[in-house]
């Protein structure tokens, strides 16, 4: 659909989708920051909501996130970290437990695992979203394929009825 000036009309659901995608990215970043800075859940949440959602930086504007989705992902990842880490470990090669992988990937697996635990989004959507996040962090590496394989394993374990 186009507007009277010939421009594409924005889709209503598209903004919500972008906000959910941004919230997933922010959740990965927040979990990474919590692990490396020893900041509490509350402090990291406030920092992201006050200083990152929709901010403009030298290299561009950050997308507005959905605070409810962001908080839920981070809180679920923290509250169910042991369960999520065990699912991740089972998806990894035996010689590479979660403690040995890149901390960005660890945060990504925890955020994605939170969505599998919450059971609110179809697993294939979760996998696609987090593989895209992996591509953003690792544009030249093999990590996105690795993320896809591990998340597929985690999803099949957490939500077998979806496959």
Buried (B, 14 or more C-beta within 10 A) or exposed (E): EEEEEEEEEEEEEEEEEBBBBBBBBBBBBBBBBBEEEEBEBEEBBEBBBEEBBEEEEEEEEBBBBBBEBBBBBBBBBBEBBEEBBBBBBEBBEEEEEBEEBBEBBBBBBBBBBBBBBBEEBEBBEBBEBBBBBBBEBBEEEEBBEBBBBBBBBBBBBBBEEEE
